[in-house]
Amino acid sequence: MKFKHSSLLCAAVVLVVIPAAFAENILFLQTLASRSHHIWNKQIFERLFNNGHNLTILSFEEEESVPGKTFLVVKDFMTKLMADYEGDWDYTIEQSPFVNIHFMYDFYNKASRLLTKEEAVLKLLEYPKTFKFDLIIHDLTMGQFLLGFVEHFGNPPLVSLTAFNIPSHVTTMTDAPLFTTYMPHYASKFDNHMNFIERVKNSLYWAFDLFYRNRIYMTNEDRRVKQIFGKNATSVKRIEQRSDVVLVNSDYSMDYYQALPPNVIPVGGLHVGRQEKVPPVVKQFIARANKGVVLLSFGTNVASEMLGDKTNEDIFKVFRSLPDYGFIWKHGSPEKLGVIPPNVLVMKWVPQAAILAHSRTKLLISHGGLLSLQEASWHGVPVVAVPFFVDQYSNAEKLVKAGVGVQLLPKNINEESFKEAILQILDNPSYHKKMKERSYRFKAQPEHPLDRAIFWIEKVLENKGLNYLRSPALDMSIYQIYAIDMVASVLFVAFLYYLIIRRHIGRPVPPNKSKPKKE
């Protein structure tokens, strides 16, 4: 009997230890210090962990490490980064597309400069080069210098991903075709049917973006790679092109048409199915709202109080004037609002996904962030979009043109305009009807987007890379891709024939020297 118990114990140890010994090691490099992007990425690394993989995660959010899941946390990064912008950033001023593009790369550049000095990055650099990572996942949104870890750890397969829809540089990363005549740049307000002037402007936005990234931003990233990983380090532009699979937060039901290579996989909305705890106070508030609830949340990077006291006071007046609706307001300083009426619930953090999933939620007032709009679209909740920067303008325009929302610029918010925007949706059933149709199209997929993302990541792991999905053009010179050498050869041969023919045609005909015939 003692022997039997001993055997069972050994078997249990084998069942636990052997899978752990053979589990793949994954390095997950998050690059953007945004809580919403962390939520999106977290759905992926939590599923991979639950599937038995070992993960080392560079993170900007405090997470507790457990066996098989190690966090290297960059602390208070956004606070340090935003110190560079103190006094220089007015949220209420609408940015032009060129300023928008410049602002984004300037933000990325400053973030990378700070990130190179962070203890978490330096700690990862101390890992022995012999440490075996079977896969590296990199958030391609920014932080390209971190791709130096791909060579540092012996060139394991690379998966790139982003919660930022389809960034413009995916075209150069993957050889995705770029047609500026019908692919609106994210900083523009155009759709995919542009007139002549709009096509010219859109082409200029794309040209400026790609020039700035390739010639300025990526040059700085290459310099950082050489400083950290050695002067012989490969250009990060070449490393990012090695991506076996690129996962993008896009969905054809909501985004404009764009042709994509086979290794660029749309997984838009993979975060929408996450579970959130709903405090009892929220449940009770939703239940007692007469006509339903309205959620005001400007995401993780913009706070309502940044709009100023006057604008916050106008918003408060509108909420108070509509007592039949309950208003849940994400606000960082509720104590500044004074006496809160019974139809308003102010919270520093709201379970947004759970509130939007509730059948009594009638409207989302949002900053126009892609992740929030995907959640609203999935659950069929129309939107009042108040865009502030980067892609939020184009996201808001998409809502308006689809008939599922209205747009209100921060500089135009006052008591009258804010109330008008809210009632325009609440009193018009067409917005709800069209958003329900949008929700149906969004959900009509063969599998959940998160399942699709995990399938492709694990397929890369299983096959130790998927090079056959990459475009061969990424390993060719520009003269080979566009057959310039072939055309030049044909023209050269044609020119030689021309010279030969011209020489023979231009030669004088010799006189006839034949003797006269005898009679």
ZAVOKE-266636 format. One record per residue (C-alpha): residue number from 1; residue in three letters; x, y, z. Coordinates in steps of 0.1 Angstrom, whole numbers, plus 2048, in hexadecimal, padded with zeros to 3 digits. Example, Ala and Ser with C-alpha at 12.3 -4.5 7.8 and 13.67 -1.06 7.14 Angstrom:
2
1; ALA; 87B; 7D3; 84E
2; SER; 889; 7F5; 847
//
This chain:
519
1; MET; 800; 800; 800
2; LYS; 81D; 817; 808
3; PHE; 82C; 80F; 7E6
4; LYS; 80B; 818; 7D6
5; HIS; 80A; 83A; 7E6
6; SER; 82E; 840; 7DC
7; SER; 826; 837; 7B8
8; LEU; 808; 84E; 7B7
9; LEU; 81E; 86A; 7C5
10; CYS; 839; 864; 7AA
11; ALA; 81E; 864; 78F
12; ALA; 810; 885; 79C
13; VAL; 833; 895; 79C
14; VAL; 839; 889; 778
15; LEU; 818; 897; 76C
16; VAL; 820; 8B9; 77B
17; VAL; 846; 8BB; 774
18; ILE; 848; 8AC; 751
19; PRO; 82F; 8C5; 741
20; ALA; 841; 8E2; 752
21; ALA; 863; 8D5; 745
22; PHE; 856; 8D4; 722
23; ALA; 840; 8F4; 723
24; GLU; 84C; 90F; 70A
25; ASN; 85C; 92E; 718
26; ILE; 84D; 94E; 70A
27; LEU; 85A; 972; 70E
28; PHE; 83E; 98B; 70B
29; LEU; 84B; 9AF; 705
30; GLN; 830; 9C9; 70C
31; THR; 83B; 9EB; 701
32; LEU; 81F; A04; 707
33; ALA; 817; A10; 72A
34; SER; 7F2; A11; 726
35; ARG; 7DB; 9FE; 73D
36; SER; 7C2; 9F7; 720
37; HIS; 7DD; 9E8; 70A
38; HIS; 7E8; 9D3; 728
39; ILE; 7C5; 9C6; 72C
40; TRP; 7C5; 9BC; 707
41; ASN; 7E7; 9AB; 70A
42; LYS; 7DE; 99B; 72A
43; GLN; 7C2; 986; 719
44; ILE; 7DE; 977; 704
45; PHE; 7F8; 96F; 71E
46; GLU; 7DF; 963; 737
47; ARG; 7D1; 94A; 71E
48; LEU; 7F4; 93F; 715
49; PHE; 7FC; 93A; 73A
50; ASN; 7DC; 926; 73E
51; ASN; 7E6; 910; 720
52; GLY; 806; 906; 733
53; HIS; 820; 91D; 725
54; ASN; 83A; 92F; 73A
55; LEU; 83A; 954; 736
56; THR; 852; 971; 73E
57; ILE; 83F; 991; 73A
58; LEU; 84D; 9B5; 738
59; SER; 830; 9C8; 747
60; PHE; 826; 9EC; 751
61; GLU; 80B; 9E0; 768
62; GLU; 811; 9D1; 78B
63; GLU; 80B; 9AB; 788
64; GLU; 814; 990; 7A0
65; SER; 82D; 976; 793
66; VAL; 824; 952; 797
67; PRO; 836; 932; 78D
68; GLY; 835; 932; 767
69; LYS; 82C; 957; 764
70; THR; 848; 970; 76C
71; PHE; 841; 995; 76A
72; LEU; 85D; 9AF; 765
73; VAL; 84A; 9CE; 76F
74; VAL; 853; 9F1; 763
75; LYS; 845; A08; 77F
76; ASP; 835; A2A; 77C
77; PHE; 840; A2C; 758
78; MET; 823; A42; 74B
79; THR; 828; A5B; 767
80; LYS; 84D; A5F; 75D
81; LEU; 844; A61; 739
82; MET; 828; A7B; 73C
83; ALA; 840; A91; 750
84; ASP; 850; A9A; 72E
85; TYR; 82E; AA8; 722
86; GLU; 825; ABC; 741
87; GLY; 816; ADD; 735
88; ASP; 81B; AD5; 710
89; TRP; 7FC; ABF; 70A
90; ASP; 7DA; ACE; 707
91; TYR; 7C0; AB3; 704
92; THR; 7A5; ACA; 6F7
93; ILE; 7B8; AD5; 6D8
94; GLU; 7B2; AC0; 6B9
95; GLN; 7D2; AB4; 6A9
96; SER; 7D8; AB5; 684
97; PRO; 7E2; A94; 673
98; PHE; 807; A9F; 66F
99; VAL; 809; AAA; 694
100; ASN; 7F7; A8A; 69E
101; ILE; 811; A74; 68C
102; HIS; 82E; A88; 69A
103; PHE; 820; A87; 6BD
104; MET; 81C; A61; 6BB
105; TYR; 840; A5A; 6B1
106; ASP; 84D; A75; 6C9
107; PHE; 83A; A62; 6E5
108; TYR; 849; A41; 6DA
109; ASN; 86C; A4F; 6D8
110; LYS; 86A; A5E; 6FB
111; ALA; 85C; A3D; 708
112; SER; 878; A29; 6FA
113; ARG; 892; A40; 707
114; LEU; 884; A3C; 72A
115; LEU; 87E; A17; 727
116; THR; 8A3; A0F; 71F
117; LYS; 8AB; A1A; 742
118; GLU; 890; A06; 754
119; GLU; 89A; 9EC; 76D
120; ALA; 882; 9D2; 75E
121; VAL; 893; 9D5; 73C
122; LEU; 8B6; 9D3; 74B
123; LYS; 8AC; 9B5; 760
124; LEU; 8A0; 9A3; 740
125; LEU; 8C2; 9AC; 730
126; GLU; 8D3; 99A; 74D
127; TYR; 8C3; 979; 743
128; PRO; 8DE; 962; 734
129; LYS; 8DE; 960; 70E
130; THR; 8DB; 93B; 711
131; PHE; 8B9; 93E; 722
132; LYS; 8A1; 92D; 70A
133; PHE; 882; 940; 6FF
134; ASP; 86E; 92C; 6E6
135; LEU; 85A; 94B; 6DB
136; ILE; 85C; 971; 6DE
137; ILE; 83C; 986; 6DC
138; HIS; 841; 9AB; 6D6
139; ASP; 828; 9C7; 6D7
140; LEU; 830; 9D8; 6B6
141; THR; 81E; 9F8; 6BF
142; MET; 83F; A07; 6CC
143; GLY; 85F; 9FE; 6DE
144; GLN; 870; 9EE; 6C0
145; PHE; 892; 9EF; 6D1
146; LEU; 886; 9D2; 6E7
147; LEU; 888; 9BC; 6C8
148; GLY; 8AD; 9BA; 6D0
149; PHE; 8A3; 99F; 6E8
150; VAL; 89A; 989; 6CA
151; GLU; 8BF; 985; 6C0
152; HIS; 8CA; 987; 6E4
153; PHE; 8B7; 967; 6EB
154; GLY; 8C2; 954; 6CC
155; ASN; 8A7; 95F; 6B3
156; PRO; 888; 94B; 6BE
157; PRO; 868; 94F; 6A9
158; LEU; 858; 972; 6AC
159; VAL; 833; 97B; 6AE
160; SER; 82A; 9A0; 6AC
161; LEU; 809; 9AD; 6B8
162; THR; 7F8; 9CE; 6BF
163; ALA; 7D8; 9DB; 6CF
164; PHE; 7DB; 9FA; 6B8
165; ASN; 7C6; 9EE; 69B
166; ILE; 7DE; 9EB; 67D
167; PRO; 7FB; A04; 682
168; SER; 809; A13; 662
169; HIS; 82A; A02; 665
170; VAL; 81A; 9DF; 662
171; THR; 81C; 9E6; 63C
172; THR; 842; 9E7; 63C
173; MET; 845; 9CB; 657
174; THR; 831; 9B2; 643
175; ASP; 830; 9BE; 61F
176; ALA; 80B; 9C6; 622
177; PRO; 800; 9DA; 603
178; LEU; 7FC; 9FF; 609
179; PHE; 7E2; A12; 5F4
180; THR; 7DF; A35; 601
181; THR; 7C2; A3B; 5E9
182; TYR; 7AA; A27; 5FE
183; MET; 7BC; A1F; 61F
184; PRO; 7B6; A3D; 636
185; HIS; 7D3; A45; 64E
186; TYR; 7C9; A41; 672
187; ALA; 7D0; A66; 679
188; SER; 7B8; A71; 65E
189; LYS; 792; A74; 65F
190; PHE; 78E; A65; 63C
191; ASP; 77B; A45; 633
192; ASN; 784; A2D; 617
193; HIS; 771; A43; 5FD
194; MET; 787; A62; 5F9
195; ASN; 785; A7E; 5E0
196; PHE; 7A4; A8B; 5CE
197; ILE; 7AF; AA3; 5E9
198; GLU; 7AA; A8A; 604
199; ARG; 7BE; A70; 5F1
200; VAL; 7DB; A89; 5EE
201; LYS; 7D9; A92; 613
202; ASN; 7D6; A6D; 61E
203; SER; 7F5; A64; 609
204; LEU; 809; A80; 619
205; TYR; 7FF; A74; 63C
206; TRP; 80B; A51; 633
207; ALA; 82B; A5E; 624
208; PHE; 832; A73; 643
209; ASP; 82B; A57; 65A
210; LEU; 841; A3D; 649
211; PHE; 85D; A56; 644
212; TYR; 85D; A61; 668
213; ARG; 85C; A3E; 675
214; ASN; 877; A2F; 65E
215; ARG; 88F; A4C; 65D
216; ILE; 88B; A5B; 680
217; TYR; 87A; A45; 699
218; MET; 889; A24; 68E
219; THR; 8AC; A34; 68A
220; ASN; 8A9; A3D; 6AF
221; GLU; 89E; A19; 6B8
222; ASP; 8BB; A0A; 6A5
223; ARG; 8D3; A21; 6B8
224; ARG; 8C4; A14; 6D9
225; VAL; 8C7; 9F0; 6CE
226; LYS; 8EC; 9F4; 6C7
227; GLN; 8F2; A06; 6E8
228; ILE; 8E0; 9EA; 6FB
229; PHE; 8E8; 9CA; 6E7
230; GLY; 909; 9D3; 6D6
231; LYS; 914; 9E6; 6B7
232; ASN; 90F; 9C7; 6A1
233; ALA; 8EA; 9C4; 6AA
234; THR; 8D2; 9C0; 68C
235; SER; 8BC; 9DC; 682
236; VAL; 89A; 9DA; 694
237; LYS; 889; 9E0; 673
238; ARG; 897; 9BF; 666
239; ILE; 88E; 9AD; 686
240; GLU; 86A; 9B8; 686
241; GLN; 867; 9AB; 663
242; ARG; 86F; 988; 670
243; SER; 84D; 987; 681
244; ASP; 83E; 965; 679
245; VAL; 81B; 972; 682
246; VAL; 80E; 995; 688
247; LEU; 7EE; 998; 69C
248; VAL; 7DB; 9B8; 697
249; ASN; 7BD; 9C6; 6AA
250; SER; 7A7; 9CA; 68C
251; ASP; 786; 9BC; 67F
252; TYR; 778; 9BF; 65C
253; SER; 755; 9C6; 669
254; MET; 760; 9E7; 677
255; ASP; 780; 9F1; 666
256; TYR; 787; 9FD; 642
257; TYR; 792; 9E4; 628
258; GLN; 7B7; 9DC; 628
259; ALA; 7C8; 9BF; 617
260; LEU; 7DE; 9AB; 62F
261; PRO; 7F9; 990; 62A
262; PRO; 7F1; 96D; 638
263; ASN; 807; 972; 657
264; VAL; 7F3; 992; 662
265; ILE; 7D6; 984; 676
266; PRO; 7B9; 99B; 681
267; VAL; 7AF; 994; 6A4
268; GLY; 79B; 9B3; 6AB
269; GLY; 787; 9B2; 6CC
270; LEU; 799; 995; 6DC
271; HIS; 795; 9A7; 6FE
272; VAL; 76F; 9AB; 6FD
273; GLY; 768; 989; 70E
274; ARG; 77C; 990; 72E
275; GLN; 76B; 98C; 74F
276; GLU; 769; 9A9; 767
277; LYS; 75D; 9AC; 78B
278; VAL; 740; 9C4; 78F
279; PRO; 73D; 9D4; 7B1
280; PRO; 71A; 9D1; 7C1
281; VAL; 716; 9F7; 7C0
282; VAL; 718; 9F6; 79A
283; LYS; 6FF; 9D9; 797
284; GLN; 6E7; 9EC; 7AE
285; PHE; 6EB; A0D; 79B
286; ILE; 6E5; 9FC; 779
287; ALA; 6C6; 9EA; 787
288; ARG; 6B5; A0A; 794
289; ALA; 6BB; A20; 776
290; ASN; 699; A27; 767
291; LYS; 6A2; A27; 742
292; GLY; 6C4; A17; 743
293; VAL; 6E8; A23; 748
294; VAL; 701; A38; 735
295; LEU; 727; A32; 73B
296; LEU; 740; A4E; 738
297; SER; 763; A41; 737
298; PHE; 781; A51; 725
299; GLY; 797; A33; 728
300; THR; 7B8; A2F; 73B
301; ASN; 7CC; A4B; 72C
302; VAL; 7B3; A68; 72D
303; ALA; 7A0; A73; 74C
304; SER; 780; A88; 74D
305; GLU; 790; AA1; 765
306; MET; 7AA; AAA; 74A
307; LEU; 78E; ABC; 737
308; GLY; 78D; AD6; 752
309; ASP; 775; AE0; 76E
310; LYS; 75D; AF3; 757
311; THR; 759; AD6; 73F
312; ASN; 754; ABD; 75C
313; GLU; 73A; AD4; 76B
314; ASP; 727; AD5; 749
315; ILE; 728; AAF; 747
316; PHE; 71B; AAC; 76B
317; LYS; 6FE; AC4; 763
318; VAL; 6F4; AAF; 745
319; PHE; 6F4; A8F; 75A
320; ARG; 6DF; AA0; 775
321; SER; 6C6; AAC; 75B
322; LEU; 6BE; A88; 74F
323; PRO; 6B2; A77; 76F
324; ASP; 6A2; A5A; 75C
325; TYR; 6C4; A4D; 752
326; GLY; 6E0; A41; 769
327; PHE; 703; A4E; 760
328; ILE; 722; A3B; 76A
329; TRP; 73F; A53; 768
330; LYS; 764; A48; 769
331; HIS; 774; A66; 77B
332; GLY; 795; A68; 78D
333; SER; 78B; A83; 7A6
334; PRO; 766; A7E; 7B0
335; GLU; 76B; A93; 7CF
336; LYS; 76E; AB2; 7B8
337; LEU; 74B; AAD; 7AA
338; GLY; 738; AB7; 7CA
339; VAL; 716; AA7; 7D2
340; ILE; 70F; A89; 7BC
341; PRO; 6EB; A85; 7B1
342; PRO; 6DB; A62; 7B4
343; ASN; 6DC; A5C; 78F
344; VAL; 702; A60; 78D
345; LEU; 71C; A47; 798
346; VAL; 740; A54; 798
347; MET; 75D; A3B; 79A
348; LYS; 782; A3D; 795
349; TRP; 782; A1C; 782
350; VAL; 765; A0B; 771
351; PRO; 760; 9E7; 765
352; GLN; 759; 9F3; 742
353; ALA; 757; 9D2; 731
354; ALA; 73D; 9C5; 749
355; ILE; 728; 9E5; 748
356; LEU; 728; 9E5; 722
357; ALA; 71D; 9C1; 722
358; HIS; 6FF; 9C9; 738
359; SER; 6DE; 9CB; 725
360; ARG; 6D4; 9EB; 737
361; THR; 6F2; 9FF; 729
362; LYS; 6E5; A17; 70F
363; LEU; 703; A2D; 706
364; LEU; 729; A30; 70A
365; ILE; 739; A52; 70B
366; SER; 75D; A4A; 701
367; HIS; 77E; A5A; 6F7
368; GLY; 77C; A46; 6D7
369; GLY; 797; A2C; 6E1
370; LEU; 796; A0E; 6CB
371; LEU; 793; 9F4; 6E7
372; SER; 775; A06; 6F6
373; LEU; 764; A09; 6D5
374; GLN; 769; 9E4; 6CE
375; GLU; 759; 9DC; 6EF
376; ALA; 73C; 9F3; 6E8
377; SER; 738; 9E4; 6C5
378; TRP; 739; 9C0; 6D2
379; HIS; 71D; 9C8; 6EB
380; GLY; 709; 9DE; 6D4
381; VAL; 70C; 9FF; 6E7
382; PRO; 70D; A1F; 6D3
383; VAL; 727; A3A; 6DB
384; VAL; 72D; A5F; 6DF
385; ALA; 751; A62; 6D6
386; VAL; 767; A7E; 6E4
387; PRO; 789; A79; 6D3
388; PHE; 7A9; A87; 6E1
389; PHE; 7C7; A7B; 6CC
390; VAL; 7D7; A61; 6B5
391; ASP; 7BE; A49; 6A6
392; GLN; 7A0; A55; 6BB
393; TYR; 796; A6E; 6A0
394; SER; 794; A54; 685
395; ASN; 783; A3B; 69C
396; ALA; 768; A55; 6A4
397; GLU; 763; A5C; 67F
398; LYS; 75D; A37; 678
399; LEU; 741; A37; 692
400; VAL; 730; A56; 683
401; LYS; 732; A48; 65F
402; ALA; 725; A26; 66B
403; GLY; 707; A37; 67C
404; VAL; 70F; A28; 69E
405; GLY; 71C; A47; 6B0
406; VAL; 721; A6C; 6B0
407; GLN; 741; A80; 6B5
408; LEU; 747; A9E; 6CC
409; LEU; 769; AAE; 6CE
410; PRO; 777; AB7; 6F0
411; LYS; 779; ADC; 6E8
412; ASN; 754; ADC; 6DF
413; ILE; 747; ACD; 6FF
414; ASN; 72E; AE3; 712
415; GLU; 70D; ADC; 724
416; GLU; 6F8; AE0; 704
417; SER; 70E; ACD; 6EC
418; PHE; 714; AB0; 704
419; LYS; 6EF; AAB; 70B
420; GLU; 6E7; AAE; 6E7
421; ALA; 700; A92; 6DE
422; ILE; 6F2; A7B; 6F9
423; LEU; 6CE; A80; 6F0
424; GLN; 6D5; A7D; 6CB
425; ILE; 6DD; A58; 6D1
426; LEU; 6C6; A50; 6EE
427; ASP; 6A8; A5E; 6DB
428; ASN; 6B0; A50; 6B9
429; PRO; 6AB; A2A; 6B6
430; SER; 6BF; A28; 696
431; TYR; 6E0; A2A; 6A9
432; HIS; 6D7; A0C; 6BE
433; LYS; 6CA; 9F9; 6A0
434; LYS; 6EA; 9FF; 68C
435; MET; 700; 9F7; 6A9
436; LYS; 6EE; 9D6; 6AF
437; GLU; 6F4; 9CD; 68A
438; ARG; 719; 9D7; 68E
439; SER; 71A; 9C0; 6AD
440; TYR; 70C; 9A3; 699
441; ARG; 726; 9A7; 67E
442; PHE; 742; 9AA; 697
443; LYS; 738; 98A; 6A9
444; ALA; 732; 976; 689
445; GLN; 754; 965; 689
446; PRO; 75E; 940; 688
447; GLU; 770; 943; 6A9
448; HIS; 776; 95D; 6C4
449; PRO; 792; 975; 6BB
450; LEU; 7A6; 96B; 6DA
451; ASP; 7A4; 946; 6D0
452; ARG; 7B1; 950; 6AD
453; ALA; 7CE; 963; 6BC
454; ILE; 7D8; 946; 6D3
455; PHE; 7D5; 92D; 6B6
456; TRP; 7EE; 940; 6A1
457; ILE; 806; 947; 6BE
458; GLU; 807; 922; 6C7
459; LYS; 80A; 918; 6A2
460; VAL; 82A; 92D; 6A1
461; LEU; 836; 91B; 6C0
462; GLU; 82D; 8F9; 6B2
463; ASN; 83F; 8FE; 691
464; LYS; 85C; 913; 6A0
465; GLY; 852; 92F; 688
466; LEU; 83C; 934; 66A
467; ASN; 854; 942; 650
468; TYR; 83F; 936; 633
469; LEU; 825; 950; 63C
470; ARG; 83D; 96D; 639
471; SER; 83F; 980; 618
472; PRO; 85E; 978; 604
473; ALA; 860; 99D; 5FB
474; LEU; 86E; 9A3; 61E
475; ASP; 88E; 992; 614
476; MET; 891; 9A3; 5F2
477; SER; 8A0; 9C4; 5E7
478; ILE; 889; 9DF; 5DA
479; TYR; 896; 9DB; 5B7
480; GLN; 88E; 9B6; 5B8
481; ILE; 86B; 9BB; 5C6
482; TYR; 861; 9D3; 5AB
483; ALA; 875; 9C1; 58F
484; ILE; 88B; 9E0; 58A
485; ASP; 8A8; 9CA; 581
486; MET; 893; 9B6; 568
487; VAL; 886; 9D5; 558
488; ALA; 8A9; 9E4; 557
489; SER; 8B6; 9C4; 546
490; VAL; 89A; 9C5; 52C
491; LEU; 8A0; 9EA; 525
492; PHE; 8C5; 9E4; 522
493; VAL; 8C1; 9C7; 509
494; ALA; 8A7; 9DB; 4F5
495; PHE; 8C0; 9F8; 4F4
496; LEU; 8DB; 9E1; 4E7
497; TYR; 8C4; 9D4; 4CC
498; TYR; 8BB; 9F8; 4C3
499; LEU; 8E0; A01; 4BF
500; ILE; 8E7; 9E2; 4AA
501; ILE; 8C8; 9E8; 493
502; ARG; 8D0; A0D; 490
503; ARG; 8F4; A05; 486
504; HIS; 8E9; 9ED; 46A
505; ILE; 8CD; A03; 45E
506; GLY; 8E3; A22; 45D
507; ARG; 900; A10; 449
508; PRO; 901; A1D; 423
509; VAL; 8F8; A04; 409
510; PRO; 917; 9FB; 3F3
511; PRO; 915; A02; 3CD
512; ASN; 90D; 9E5; 3B5
513; LYS; 92F; 9DA; 3A7
514; SER; 922; 9BC; 393
515; LYS; 930; 9BA; 370
516; PRO; 919; 9C2; 352
517; LYS; 90B; 9A4; 341
518; LYS; 919; 99A; 31F
519; GLU; 901; 99B; 302
//
